[in-house]
Amino acid sequence: MFKPAMLALLFGFAVLHNVLAATPTISAIGSKFFTSDGDQFFIRGIAYQLISTDPLIDTEQCKRDATQMKDLNANVIRVYHVDPTVDHRGCMDAFAEAGIYLFVDLDDFPTQIEQEHPVWNKTQLNAFSLVLDEFQRYDNTAGVFVGNEVLTTAAGSPAAPYVKAAIRDIKAYRDSKKYRKIPIGYSAADVPGNRPMLQNYLACGDSDEERAEFFALNVYEWCGDSSYDGSGYSMLVQNATDYNIPIFVSETGCRVPRPRLFTDQSAIFDPEMSNTWSGAIVYEWIEEANNYGLISYGPKVDPKESTDALDGFPRSGKPTPVSPDYSNLKSQWATLTPSGVKLSAYSVTAGSITPPACPTSTAGGWIVNGDASLPSLGQTLDSAATASGAAPTASATKASASATGGGTVTGGKEVAGMGIGLIGVMIGFVVWL
C-alpha cells in the first residue's frame, strides 16, 4: 500500500512530467519564430550568467530564479557559457515549468572565433557540437549562437566567412544527428559600418545549408526616455524590411541615464517593429560591478571572505529585485502582448520569402565578397579570395554591455570589460597552454 505522502509525491511527479512533456518547441520559419502549437513566438528575455563557467547546474538556484523571472513575465534566458559535460536536466526543467526557453552560445573563450586571427577548425567544431549534443535534449532550447560579437569593428568583416562556415557545419552536424531543427544563428555587435551588410551576408546565398537561421543584434541605442526615430530604431526596422530569417535584439538596456526605464520595449513590441523584429533580451539578471542587474542576491561583501561572491557580489540565494529597474521592466512587459500571426496563415506566404542580395566588397567599407566560397574546416582564407580594397578602421559607436560592461562574468570579448574572476579564468587558460 502506498501511503498518502507517497501518493502525493507521485502525483506531483506526474503533473511535472505532463507540464514538461507539453512544452512546445520553437522553430524558425521564414522571418519569424513559431511554437509547435502554431503561435508566433516573441522573445522577452534576460541575459543570465551567474558564474563564468555554467549557471545551469544548480537546480535549486534555477528554481528560485525561474520563479522570479515568471513574475517578471520573461519567457527566455540567454546563457553565454556552459559546461557540456555535466547534466542540465534540473535547471532546464525548472525553466520549462516557468515557461522559459533558452538561447545558448556554443562557444567559450578557448573556442570562440576571433576577429583579428579568425579560424574555424575541427577542435572548435567538436566543442560546439558537444554543447549542441547536450542542449538538444531539452524542448525549451529555443536556439543556439555560433558566436557573440566576433566582429567588433568595421575592419573586422574578413572574419565573417568563418562565422558563416561555423553556421554551415553546425547545421550539417545537427541534421546528420537527426536532431530537432533547433535554430542556429549569430549575435552581432552594433557596428554601424557593418550594417546591414553583416546581417545580409549571413542570410544570403543560394545554399540553404550555409545560411543562418536567425540573426540577432546587441543594441544599446535607446538610452533613457528616447524615441523610435531619435534612438535609431527606425533604421533598424528599415534595414530588416523583407528580411528572410528571424531577427531580434540579443542585448539591450542602457544603464545611463538612471533609472533604467526600458521604454524601448514598447517600440520593439509595437506593430511597427514587431512585424519584422521578434523581441529582445535585456542585459542582465544579476547585479554586478557594471550596474546592469535586475536582481541581487544580497549586499556586496568582501570577496576574500566569501567564495560565492565574485567581485564581492553574491552569486546565489534569494533573488531580490533591484529598484526601480526591475519594476520598470515588469511594468513594460505587463502591457506588451503582440498578437503576431498564426503559422497556418503565415505558411501560405512564407515560401515566397527570398534571401537578400549578398553584399559586395567595397573599398573603404565592407570588404568581403558575399558570393565568395566559405572556408572549409581548418582552411585559412587568403584575403584576396574574399575581399578587395582597403580595410576601414571605424569601430562601433556604442559598445555592448557584454563586451565592455566591467565587472561581469557574462560573455564578452574585451579584457577591459571583464570582472576579476573572469580574467582569472582566462589567465589560468593561458598558463595551462
N, C-alpha and C positions, 0 to 999 in steps of 0.2 A: 504493500500500500504506500502510495506517495503521501507525505504529509502536506498540509495546506501550504506551508512555506515553500516546499519544493515545487508544488504545482504552480504557485505564483511566479517562482523563478523561471520555470519552463515556459509559462505563458509570456513572460517578459521577453525571453529569448525569441519566441515565435513572432511576437509583434515586431521586434527589432529586425528579424530576418525578413519579414514581409515588407517593412519600410525600405530596407536596403535593396531588396530584390526588385522593388518598384522604381528605383532611381532611374529616370530617363537618361539616356546618353546624349551627348552633344555631337553634332555633325556640322561641317561647313558645306553649305550648298549654295552655289552661286556666290553672291556677295553678302550672305547672311549666315548666322548660326541658327540651327533649329534643334529642338529636342526630338527624341524619338517618338514623342507624343504628337509631333507636328506643329508645335508652337515656336514662334521666333524667340530666340534667346538673347537677352540684353545683359551685359556684364555690369554688375555693381560690386566691384572688387576691392580687396585690401592687400597690399604688399605685406607678406608675413614671413619674417626670417628672424626668429628669436635668438638663435645662435648661429654661428658661422657654418657649422657642419650640416645640421639637419634638424629642423623644428618639428618634424612629423614622426618622432619616435617616442614621445612622452604622451601616452594616451590620456592620462588624467588631465594634463595641461591642455591638450587639444579639446577635450570635452568642455573645460571651463571657457576656453576662448571661443569655441563654436557657439556655445550658448549666448555669449556676449555679442558675437557677430550677428546672430539671428535677431537679437534685439535691435541692432543697427540696420537691419534689413539688407545685409550683404549676401551675395549669392556666389562669390568667387574669392579665392585666395590665390595670390601668386607667390611661389616659393622659388628662390634663386639657386639654392644649393641643397642637395640631398645626398645621402649615402645609399646607393642602390643595393648594398649587400645586406641590409637589415630589412626586417618586415615592417610595413607601414599600415597594416590592416586596422589596428586600433584607432589611429588618428584619422585615416581615410573614412572609416565607418562613422566616427564621431561627426565629421564634417558632412558626410552624406545625410545623416539623420537630421542635421540642421538645414538641409537643402543647399549646401555649399559645395561648389565644384573647384577643381584645381587646375591652374596653368602652371607648369613646372619647367624650369630651364634644364636642358640636358647637359650643359657644360659646367665646368668648375674651373678654378684658377689654373690648374695644370693642363687642362684640355681645351680651354677656350681658344677660338680663332683670334689672332692678334692683328691689329691694323697695320703695324709697322712691318712685320715679317709674317705675312699670312701663310699658313699651311693647312691642309686638310689631309690627314693620313689615317692609316689603319688603327693606330693607337687611339686617336680621337673617336673614330667610328665605333670601336669596341666599347669605349667608355660611354658614349652617348647611348649605344644600344642597351647597355646594362640598365640605365635609368628607364628607358622605354620598356624593357622587359618587366621591370618591377611595377611601373605605374599603369601599364595597360591592363593590369589585373582588376583595376577599380573602375566601376561605371561612372564615378564622378570625376574622373580625369577628363577635363574638357579640351586640353590642348597642350602642346609642348613647344618650347622655343629652342632653336638651334644656336641662338646667340643673343646677347644683350649688349647693345651699343658697341659693336665691333668697329663700326665706322664712326669716329668722333670728330672728324674734320672733313671739309670739302675735298681735301687732298687724299682722303682715305679710300676713294672709290675703287682702286685696284684690289682691295680686299673683298669686294662684293662677290666676285665669281666663286670665292671659296665658301662664302656663306650659302650661295645658291647650290654649290656642289654638295654641301652638307645636307641641305634640304632634299636634294635628289637621292642621296644614298640612304638617308634615314627613311624616306618614303619607300624606297625599294626594300629595305630591311623589314619595315613594318608589314609590307604586303607579302614578302616571302614567308614571313612567320604566320601569315593569315590572322593577324591581329585586327581588332576593330579599327576602322579608319579614323583614328584619333587625329584631329587637325594638327598639322606641322607648320610652324611659321617662325617669324623673327620679330624681335623687339628693337626698334631703332632709336638712336639719339636724334634729337630735334636739331638737325643741321640744315639751316636754310639753303646752303649751297648744294645740298643733295636732294632737295625737294623739287618736283615729285619723282626725280629720276630713280632713286633707290626703290621706292615702293613699286614703281612701274617695272623696273628691272627684275625684281623678284617674282613678279606676277606675269611677265610677258613670255612670248615664245610659243612655238607650235607644239612643243613637247609637254604634255601634261605631267610627265614623270619628273620634270625639272622645276615646275612652277611651285611657288609657295602656296599653302592652303589658307593662310591668313597673314596679315601684316599689322603690326602694332607700333605705336609711336609714344615715346616718353615725352610728354608735353608740359612745360612749365611756362605758359604764356599768359594765362588768365590769372592775374595776381590781384588780390583784393576784390573790390566791387567793380570789376571791369565790364566789358560788353562783348557781344558776339563779333562786332566789327573791330572794336578797339583792341581786342586780345589777339586778333589774327585767326580766330576760329573759322571765320567766314572763308579764309583762304584754304584752310584745311579741308573744308567741305568742297570747295571748288576743285581742289586737286584730286579729290576722291570721287568726283562725279563720273558715273558709268564704270567705276572700278569693278573688277570681276571677282574679287575674293573679299571675305570679311575684313574690315579694318576697325581697330579700336584703340583707345588710349591706354597704354600699358603702365604709365605712371603719370600722376598729376597731383596737384595740391601745393601751391606755393606756400612757404612759411612766413613770407614777408609781403605785405604788412600783416600784423596781428590785429585781431584774431583771424584765424583761417575761416573764411565764410563759405567756401565751396559753392559759390553761386554759378561756377561753370557747369555744375551738374545739370542745372535747369536747361542750359543750352544744349548739352550733349544728348539729353533725353527728349528734347523738343523735336517735333516732326521735321523741322528744317535741317536738323543734323542727324537725327536717328534714322532717317531714310537711307543714309549712307554709312554712318558710324554705329558700331554695335556696343557702345557703352564705354566704361572707364574703370581703371584700377587706381585707387587712391594710395598714395605713399604717406605713411606706413602704419602698421599696427602698433608697434611698441615704441614708447618714448625713450629716446637715446640722446646723446650729446647734440645731435643735429636738430632737435626740436621739431621733428615731423610726426611724433607719435600721437595716436588717438587714445591709447590707454597706457597706464603704467602698472607695474607690479609692486609699487611701494616707493618710499623716498630713496633718494640716492644714498649710497653707503660707501665706505672705504673698500675698494676692490681687494685690498690685501687681507681683509677680514671676511670676505665672502667669495667663495669660488663660483657662486651663481651670478655674480654681479659684474659682468664685463663692463669695463669703463665706469664701474660704480652704479650701473643701472641693473636692478634685479631682472632676471630673465624668466621667472616663473612665479606662480601664485595666483591670487585673485586679481583678475583684470579690473582696474579702476579707471573709468572714463576721464580723460583729460578735458577740463572745462575751459572755454566753451566749445572747443573744436569738435569733440565727439557729438555733442548735441546739435551743433550746426549742421554736421553732415547727416545725422539722423533725420533732422527736420527736412533737409533737401530730399533725401531718398524716400521719405514717407509719402511725398506728394507726386513722385515721378514714376509713372507706370505706363510707358509707351505700349500701345496695343500691338504694334507690329502687323505682320501678315501671316496667315496660315500657310503651311507648306503646301497644302493641297491647291491653294490658289497661286502661290509663287512658282511652283514647279512648272506651270504652263509656260512661263516666260524665262525661267532660269536657263534653259538650254540655249537661248539665243544670246546670252551674255558672252562677249568676246574679250580676250586679253588685250591690254593696252599695247600700243606700239613700243618696241624696245627702244630705250634711249640710245642715242649715238654719241660717240666720242666728240667732245667739243674742246678746243684749245681754251685754256683758262677756266674750264668748268668741269663738268662730269667727264671723266677721261676713259670710261670703259665702253667699248662697243658692245651693245646689248645682244648682238647676233653672234658674237664670237663663241667658240666652243668652251665649255666649262672645263676646269682641270679635272683629270681623272684622279682617283685616290692616290695620294702621295706625290702627285705631279706639282711642280712649281712652274708657273707660267712666266714666260718672258713678257715684259711689259709691252713689247711690240705686238704681241699676239692678241692683246685685249684693248690697247689704248693708243692714242696719238695725241700730240700736243703737250704743252707744259702743265704740270700739276699745280693747282692753286693751293694756297695756304690758309684760306679763310676757315675759321672754326665756328662751332655752334655759338649762337648769341646767348643762349641760356643753357647752362649745364643741368643735367638731371640730378635728382637727389641721390640716386643710387651710385652716381659717378662721383659726386663732389659733396655729398651731404655732411661729411665729417662726423666721426664717432659713431659709425653704424656698421653692423655686420652684414647688411644687405649687399647683394651682388653689385659690384661696380668695377671700373677698370683703372681708376687713378688712385695711387697710394695716398695722395693728399686727402682723399675723401674717405679713408677707411679708419675705423677705430683701432686702438692699440691692440686689441685682441686679434683682429683680423690681420694686422700687419705681422703679428707674431706667427700666425698660421703660414703666411707667405714666406717669412724669413726661414721658418722651420723647413719648408719645402725646398728652398734654395740650398740650405745646409745639407739636406738629405741628398740633393743632386750632387 
